[in-house]
Amino acid sequence: MAFYQSLTTFTELPEAKQRQWAVGGFFALLLLVGVFIFKDYGVSWDESIDRINGLVNAKYMLDQVAPEWVSQQALLVNVPEFHSHEEVDHGALFHLPFAFIEIMAGGIDSRTYYLIRHFSIFLSFVLGTWALYKIALIRFQSWKLGLLAAALLVLSPRIFADAFYNGKDLVFMAFFTVAVYTLVRLLERPTVGAAVLHGLATAIATDMRILGCMLFALSLGMFVLEAIYATDSRRRSLLLKVFGVYCVATVAFTIMGWPFLWEKPFMKFALAFEKMRRFRWEGSLLYLGEEIMGTNLPWHYTPVWIAISTPVAYTLACVIGALAYVYALLRSGLGTLRTFAGRLDLLFSGWFVLPILMIIVLHSVIYDGWRHMYFVYPGLLLLAVRGVAWLWEVSRSHALLRRVALGLALLAGAEAVLTTGRMVASHPHQQVYYSFLSAEQAGDLFERDYWGLSFRKGLEWILAHDSASTIPVDCAFPILLENNMAILKPEDRSRLQIKPGDRNAYYFASYRTHPQAYPDSMGSELHSIYTNGIKILSVYHRW
């Protein structure tokens, strides 16, 4: 009754007040949830590597201005030299602030480091969610549809989980979305200030992952369209001017934020791009029940992963939105592009489709599901919201379509409730989510916990059930134990020792590319971790 009264009161508020309370409440709740749960996640495979990369870049930057001071810092003595570091061509902009915190503090405990890092990743996700809301608000001229786009992003289990530990792909997705928002604002009101801001946003994304340079291509295409459909020559001249400012700002800020480019920037950028294009990961992964090499992925790898790990309603709405846009183009020809909304729809389509096509055409190597392509996901969601808006519009004048739309809305709502429940139940392992596959199908056909995050819960279980002062642990890839031990409390961490090959050690068995059960020779299976009905970790004791 109280909920009904509150809802009635809300609907009676003026539109501006409804928007203020709904949008403010949504983001306040999102922040509150993050504050309560960010400490729960393990440390992913790459995070210790990113930590070193940040320190390498920070050491190089400080060495340019205070080499004597750098040589006296104990923390930096064992940090690899910049020019010989393997990851030096990878953008380290997001990792740099944490490196500077460590250096200025003279070193901090690893648990503190990773907790700060995880909460910062989450804040980046919140920023990206806000940017998506603003893009949808501008395109659909509806705060409700804007909020729907933001909610769909939050209620995407794999994306939500990565929002607490994936400092590469998730953070890149967030800042790519921010850059698309600054592009949309620039196209709306082309000013020098907006061009500089968009240049900064493009540079930030590029300095995190070189694929951020795709923002330049998208921006160029949108500026050309704006010039073609400009109503007078003065606007074309203004567009040309602000695009020139954008280009200069993008280049300048990109070089400033990426130490790798400080020497011979254009040659180094070309080198980094070529290395990315020809990147070859020699590892293996499980795909459609077969163990295949990362260098031999079929063309359908990315589309299949998107389909199986995105809620069905989102995918269906995206298909409807895309088909509705294609229909509009076929019916009206290029006339659709005469409207700003029509040009934005083309931007969203390019955002989602072009990177995937590029991966397929270039036979680029991606792995760990489709995490390298997460930055296209907001484009998918914007097309999905377009599909919702189109269904709503056409159903208003057709009784049959109204019933169909209502039925689809009820099914989508039911799936959203189910997805939310699954996210809560699987916490903190929402990253092992499959939208429509059964637990058995998912476990047999695809990778499970490829990040190794479940190792933290396995370690915590051992600590709670073994009172020994020293506990030996082992696994096939010790880095997974090292990373997840690093986020434990110091007193717990001190009790654990990694002892490869020790017959008395607790052995951690993961199921990344190993869908079948482990043999009895592994010892006694003392503990298992499941999420969404899928076994993702077994702890054995080899007596």
C-alpha positions in Angstrom: 0.0 0.0 0.0 2.8 2.4 0.9 4.6 1.6 -2.4 1.4 2.3 -4.3 0.9 5.6 -2.5 4.5 6.6 -3.2 4.1 5.7 -6.9 0.8 7.7 -7.1 2.5 10.7 -5.5 5.5 10.4 -7.9 3.2 10.3 -11.0 1.4 13.5 -9.8 4.7 15.4 -9.7 5.5 17.8 -12.5 7.6 16.3 -15.3 10.7 18.2 -14.3 10.4 16.9 -10.7 9.8 13.4 -11.9 13.0 13.5 -14.0 15.0 15.0 -11.1 13.9 12.4 -8.6 14.1 9.4 -11.0 17.4 10.2 -12.5 19.0 11.3 -9.3 17.6 8.3 -7.4 18.9 5.9 -10.1 22.5 7.1 -9.9 22.4 7.6 -6.2 21.3 3.9 -5.8 23.9 2.8 -8.3 26.7 4.5 -6.3 25.3 3.2 -3.0 25.3 -0.4 -4.3 28.9 0.1 -5.5 30.0 1.4 -2.1 28.6 -1.7 -0.4 29.9 -4.4 -2.8 33.1 -3.2 -4.4 35.2 -5.0 -1.7 33.8 -8.4 -2.6 35.5 -9.0 -6.0 38.7 -10.9 -6.6 41.7 -9.7 -8.5 41.6 -10.5 -12.2 44.4 -12.0 -14.2 45.7 -8.8 -15.7 45.6 -6.4 -12.8 49.1 -7.1 -11.4 50.4 -6.6 -14.9 48.6 -3.3 -15.2 50.0 -2.3 -11.8 53.6 -2.8 -13.1 52.8 -1.1 -16.3 51.6 2.0 -14.4 54.8 2.0 -12.3 57.0 1.7 -15.4 55.3 4.7 -17.0 55.3 6.8 -13.8 59.0 6.1 -13.3 59.7 7.2 -16.8 57.7 10.4 -16.5 59.3 11.3 -13.1 62.7 10.5 -14.5 62.3 13.3 -17.1 62.1 15.9 -14.4 63.7 14.5 -11.3 66.1 11.6 -12.1 68.1 11.9 -8.9 65.0 11.7 -6.8 63.8 8.7 -8.8 67.1 6.9 -8.2 66.6 7.2 -4.4 63.1 5.7 -4.3 63.3 2.1 -3.0 59.9 1.3 -4.5 61.2 2.0 -8.0 64.5 0.1 -7.8 63.1 -3.1 -9.2 60.6 -1.5 -11.6 61.6 -2.4 -15.2 63.1 0.2 -17.4 60.6 1.9 -19.7 62.2 1.2 -23.1 62.8 -2.5 -22.4 59.3 -3.2 -20.8 57.2 -5.5 -22.9 53.9 -3.6 -22.2 55.3 -0.2 -22.9 53.2 0.4 -26.0 50.0 -0.3 -24.1 48.2 2.9 -22.9 48.7 3.3 -19.2 46.7 6.4 -18.5 44.2 4.8 -16.2 46.9 3.0 -14.2 49.1 6.1 -13.7 47.2 7.7 -10.9 47.5 4.6 -8.8 51.2 4.3 -9.6 51.7 7.9 -8.4 49.8 7.2 -5.2 52.1 4.3 -4.5 55.2 6.3 -5.3 54.3 9.3 -3.3 53.3 7.1 -0.3 56.5 5.1 -0.5 54.5 2.0 -1.2 51.1 0.9 0.1 49.6 -2.5 1.1 48.4 -4.5 -1.8 44.9 -4.8 -0.4 44.6 -1.1 -0.1 45.9 -0.7 -3.7 43.4 -3.1 -5.2 40.4 -1.7 -3.2 41.2 1.8 -4.4 41.6 0.5 -7.9 38.4 -1.4 -7.9 36.3 1.5 -6.6 37.9 3.8 -9.2 37.0 1.3 -12.0 33.4 1.4 -10.6 33.4 5.2 -10.6 34.5 5.1 -14.3 31.5 2.8 -15.0 29.2 5.2 -13.3 30.6 8.0 -15.5 30.1 5.9 -18.6 26.5 5.0 -17.6 25.8 8.7 -17.1 27.2 9.5 -20.5 25.0 6.8 -22.1 22.0 8.4 -20.3 22.8 11.8 -21.7 23.3 10.4 -25.3 19.9 8.7 -25.2 18.3 11.8 -23.7 19.5 13.9 -26.6 18.6 11.3 -29.3 15.1 10.4 -28.0 14.3 13.6 -26.2 13.0 11.6 -23.3 14.6 11.2 -19.9 12.6 7.9 -19.4 14.2 6.4 -22.5 17.6 7.8 -21.4 17.2 6.1 -18.1 16.1 2.9 -19.8 19.5 2.9 -21.7 21.4 3.4 -18.5 19.4 0.7 -16.7 20.0 -1.8 -19.5 23.8 -1.2 -19.1 23.7 -1.7 -15.3 21.5 -4.8 -15.7 24.0 -6.5 -18.0 25.6 -9.1 -15.6 29.0 -9.5 -17.3 29.4 -5.7 -17.8 28.4 -5.1 -14.2 30.9 -7.5 -12.8 33.7 -6.2 -14.9 32.8 -2.7 -13.6 34.7 -3.6 -10.4 38.0 -5.1 -11.7 38.4 -4.7 -15.5 40.7 -1.7 -15.7 41.2 -2.2 -19.4 38.1 -3.1 -21.4 35.4 -1.8 -19.0 37.2 1.5 -18.4 37.8 1.9 -22.1 34.1 1.3 -22.7 33.2 4.0 -20.2 35.5 6.6 -21.6 34.6 5.7 -25.2 31.0 6.4 -24.3 32.0 9.7 -22.7 33.8 10.6 -25.9 30.7 9.8 -28.0 28.7 12.0 -25.7 31.1 14.9 -26.2 30.9 14.3 -30.0 27.1 14.5 -29.9 27.3 17.7 -27.9 29.8 19.1 -30.3 27.5 18.3 -33.3 24.6 19.9 -31.5 26.5 23.1 -30.7 29.8 23.4 -32.6 32.0 25.6 -30.5 35.8 25.8 -30.0 35.4 24.9 -26.3 33.3 21.8 -27.2 35.9 20.8 -29.9 38.7 21.0 -27.3 36.6 18.9 -24.8 35.9 16.3 -27.5 39.5 16.2 -28.4 40.4 15.6 -24.8 37.8 12.8 -24.4 39.1 11.2 -27.6 42.7 11.3 -26.4 41.8 9.9 -23.0 40.1 6.9 -24.6 43.0 6.4 -27.1 45.5 6.6 -24.3 43.8 3.8 -22.6 43.5 1.6 -25.7 44.6 2.4 -29.1 41.2 1.4 -30.5 40.1 4.8 -29.2 41.4 6.2 -32.5 38.1 4.8 -34.0 36.5 7.8 -32.3 38.4 10.0 -34.8 37.0 8.1 -37.7 33.5 8.3 -36.3 33.9 12.0 -35.6 35.2 12.6 -39.2 32.2 10.8 -40.6 29.7 12.7 -38.5 31.3 16.1 -39.4 31.1 15.2 -43.1 27.4 14.4 -42.7 26.8 17.6 -40.7 28.5 19.6 -43.4 26.5 17.9 -46.2 23.2 18.6 -44.5 24.1 22.1 -43.1 21.5 24.7 -43.9 24.0 27.5 -44.9 27.6 28.1 -45.7 28.3 29.8 -42.4 27.6 26.6 -40.5 29.8 24.7 -42.9 32.7 27.1 -42.2 32.1 26.8 -38.4 32.1 23.0 -38.7 35.4 23.1 -40.6 36.9 25.4 -38.0 35.9 23.3 -35.0 36.9 20.1 -36.7 40.4 21.6 -37.2 40.5 22.5 -33.5 39.4 19.0 -32.6 42.1 17.4 -34.7 44.8 19.6 -33.0 43.5 19.0 -29.5 43.2 15.2 -30.1 46.8 14.9 -31.3 48.2 17.2 -28.6 46.3 15.5 -25.7 47.0 12.0 -27.0 50.7 12.6 -27.0 50.6 14.2 -23.6 48.8 11.3 -22.0 50.8 8.5 -23.6 54.5 8.5 -22.6 55.3 5.9 -25.3 54.6 8.7 -27.9 56.8 11.3 -26.3 59.7 10.3 -28.6 58.8 10.2 -32.4 55.1 10.3 -31.7 53.7 9.6 -35.1 56.1 6.7 -35.8 55.4 5.2 -32.4 51.7 5.5 -32.9 51.9 3.7 -36.2 54.0 1.1 -34.5 51.5 0.6 -31.7 48.6 0.4 -34.2 50.4 -2.2 -36.3 51.3 -4.3 -33.3 47.6 -4.2 -32.2 46.5 -5.2 -35.7 48.9 -8.1 -35.9 48.6 -9.1 -32.3 48.8 -12.9 -31.9 47.9 -14.6 -28.7 49.1 -18.1 -28.7 46.9 -19.4 -25.9 43.9 -21.7 -26.2 40.3 -21.2 -25.3 37.1 -23.2 -25.2 34.6 -22.3 -27.9 31.5 -24.3 -28.9 32.9 -27.3 -27.0 36.3 -27.4 -28.7 39.6 -26.1 -27.5 41.0 -23.8 -30.2 43.9 -21.5 -30.5 43.4 -17.8 -30.1 45.0 -17.3 -33.5 42.4 -19.5 -35.2 39.1 -18.0 -34.2 36.1 -18.4 -36.6 34.5 -15.3 -37.9 31.4 -15.8 -35.8 33.3 -15.9 -32.4 32.3 -12.3 -31.4 28.6 -12.4 -32.6 28.0 -15.7 -30.8 29.6 -14.5 -27.6 27.5 -11.3 -27.7 24.4 -13.3 -28.2 24.9 -15.8 -25.4 26.0 -13.3 -22.8 23.5 -10.5 -23.4 20.0 -10.7 -22.1 17.7 -11.9 -24.8 15.3 -8.9 -24.6 18.2 -6.5 -25.3 19.3 -8.5 -28.3 15.8 -8.7 -29.7 15.2 -5.0 -29.1 18.5 -4.2 -30.9 17.5 -6.3 -33.9 14.1 -4.5 -34.0 15.8 -1.1 -33.7 18.3 -1.9 -36.4 15.6 -3.2 -38.8 13.4 -0.2 -38.1 16.3 2.1 -39.1 17.1 0.1 -42.2 13.4 0.3 -43.1 13.4 4.1 -42.6 16.5 4.3 -44.9 14.9 2.2 -47.6 11.6 4.1 -47.4 13.0 7.6 -47.3 16.4 7.1 -48.8 19.0 9.5 -47.6 16.2 11.8 -46.4 16.4 10.1 -43.1 19.9 11.6 -42.6 18.4 15.1 -43.0 17.3 14.9 -39.3 19.8 15.0 -36.5 18.1 12.0 -34.9 18.6 10.0 -38.2 22.3 10.9 -38.3 22.7 9.9 -34.6 21.1 6.5 -35.4 23.8 6.1 -38.1 26.4 6.9 -35.5 25.0 4.3 -33.1 24.9 1.7 -35.9 28.5 2.5 -36.8 29.6 2.4 -33.2 28.2 -1.1 -32.8 28.7 -2.7 -36.2 32.0 -1.3 -37.7 34.4 -2.5 -35.0 32.9 -6.0 -35.2 33.3 -6.1 -38.9 36.8 -4.8 -38.6 37.7 -7.7 -36.3 36.2 -10.2 -38.7 37.8 -8.7 -41.8 41.3 -8.3 -40.3 41.1 -11.7 -38.5 42.1 -9.9 -35.3 42.8 -11.9 -32.2 40.4 -11.5 -29.3 39.9 -13.8 -26.3 38.3 -14.1 -22.9 34.8 -14.0 -24.4 34.3 -10.6 -26.1 35.7 -8.3 -23.5 38.0 -6.6 -26.0 34.8 -5.5 -27.8 32.8 -4.2 -24.8 33.2 -0.7 -26.0 30.6 -1.4 -28.8 28.0 -2.5 -26.2 26.5 1.0 -25.5 25.9 1.2 -29.3 23.9 -2.0 -29.1 21.9 -0.7 -26.2 21.1 2.6 -28.0 19.8 0.6 -31.0 17.8 -1.5 -28.5 16.2 1.7 -27.0 15.4 2.8 -30.6 13.6 -0.5 -31.1 11.6 0.1 -27.9 10.7 3.6 -29.0 9.7 2.4 -32.5 7.5 -0.4 -31.1 5.8 2.1 -28.8 5.2 4.6 -31.6 3.7 2.1 -34.1 1.6 0.4 -31.5 -0.2 3.6 -30.7 -2.1 3.4 -34.0 -2.6 -0.4 -34.4 -4.5 -2.4 -31.9 -2.9 -5.7 -32.8 0.6 -4.2 -32.6 -0.4 -2.7 -29.2 -1.1 -6.2 -27.9 2.1 -7.5 -29.4 4.1 -4.7 -27.9 2.5 -5.2 -24.5 3.3 -8.9 -24.6 6.9 -8.2 -25.5 7.1 -5.6 -22.8 5.8 -8.1 -20.2 8.3 -10.7 -21.3 11.2 -8.2 -21.3 10.2 -7.0 -17.8 10.1 -10.6 -16.6 13.5 -11.3 -18.0 14.8 -8.1 -16.4 13.5 -9.2 -13.0 15.0 -12.7 -13.6 18.4 -11.2 -14.6 18.4 -8.9 -11.5 17.7 -12.0 -9.4 20.5 -13.9 -11.1 22.9 -11.1 -10.5 22.2 -11.0 -6.8 22.3 -14.7 -6.4 25.6 -15.1 -8.3 27.4 -12.2 -6.6 30.4 -11.7 -6.8 30.7 -13.8 -9.9 28.2 -12.2 -12.3 30.9 -12.5 -15.0 29.9 -16.1 -15.5 26.5 -15.3 -17.1 24.9 -16.9 -20.0 21.5 -15.5 -21.1 19.7 -18.5 -22.5 22.0 -21.5 -22.2 21.5 -24.1 -19.5 24.2 -24.5 -16.9 25.2 -27.8 -18.5 25.4 -26.3 -22.0 27.3 -23.3 -20.9 29.9 -25.3 -18.9 30.4 -27.8 -21.7 30.6 -25.3 -24.6 32.3 -22.1 -23.3 34.9 -20.8 -20.9 33.7 -20.2 -17.3 35.7 -18.0 -14.9 38.4 -17.0 -17.3 39.5 -14.1 -15.0 40.2 -16.4 -12.1 38.2 -14.3 -9.7 36.8 -17.3 -7.9 40.2 -18.0 -6.5 39.6 -15.4 -3.8 36.6 -17.2 -2.5 38.5 -20.4 -2.6 41.3 -18.9 -0.5 38.9 -17.4 2.0 37.2 -20.8 2.4 40.5 -22.5 3.2 41.4 -19.8 5.7 38.1 -20.3 7.4 38.4 -24.1 7.6 42.1 -24.6 8.2 43.5 -23.2 11.5 47.2 -23.9 10.6 49.6 -21.0 10.8 51.0 -21.9 7.4 48.8 -23.2 4.5 50.4 -24.4 1.3 48.4 -23.7 -1.9 49.0 -24.6 -5.6 47.4 -24.3 -9.0 48.4 -24.5 -12.7 48.9 -20.7 -13.0 50.3 -19.3 -9.7 49.6 -15.7 -10.8 45.9 -16.4 -10.1 46.8 -17.3 -6.5 49.2 -14.4 -6.1 46.7 -11.8 -7.4 43.9 -13.0 -5.2 46.1 -13.4 -2.1 47.1 -9.7 -2.7 43.6 -8.4 -1.8 43.2 -10.4 1.4 43.9 -8.9 4.8 47.6 -9.0 5.7 47.1 -11.4 8.6 45.3 -13.8 6.3 47.8 -13.4 3.5 50.7 -14.2 5.8 49.2 -17.7 6.4 49.2 -18.7 2.8 52.2 -20.0 0.8 52.3 -20.9 -2.8 54.2 -24.2 -3.2 54.1 -25.5 -6.7 54.1 -29.3 -6.9 53.7 -29.7 -3.1 51.8 -32.9 -2.5 50.4 -31.5 0.8 49.1 -28.3 -0.8 45.5 -27.4 -1.4 45.1 -27.5 -5.2 42.9 -25.0 -7.1 41.4 -26.5 -10.2 39.6 -24.0 -12.6 37.4 -24.7 -15.6 38.5 -22.2 -18.2 39.3 -24.7 -20.9 38.6 -27.8 -18.9 34.9 -28.6 -19.0 35.2 -32.2 -17.8 35.6 -33.3 -14.2 39.1 -33.7 -12.8 40.5 -37.2 -12.2 40.5 -38.9 -8.7 44.2 -38.6 -8.7 43.8 -34.9 -7.9 42.8 -35.9 -4.4 39.7 -35.1 -2.3 37.5 -32.4 -3.6 36.9 -30.4 -0.4 35.1 -27.4 -1.8 33.4 -26.2 -5.0 32.2 -22.8 -6.1 29.1 -22.6 -8.3 27.5 -19.6 -10.0 24.3 -19.8 -12.0 24.5 -23.5 -11.6 28.0 -23.7 -13.2 31.0 -25.0 -11.4 33.8 -22.5 -11.7 36.3 -23.7 -9.1 37.2 -26.8 -7.2 39.6 -27.0 -4.2 41.4 -30.3 -3.7 43.6 -31.6 -1.0 46.3 -34.0 -2.1 47.0 -36.0 1.0 
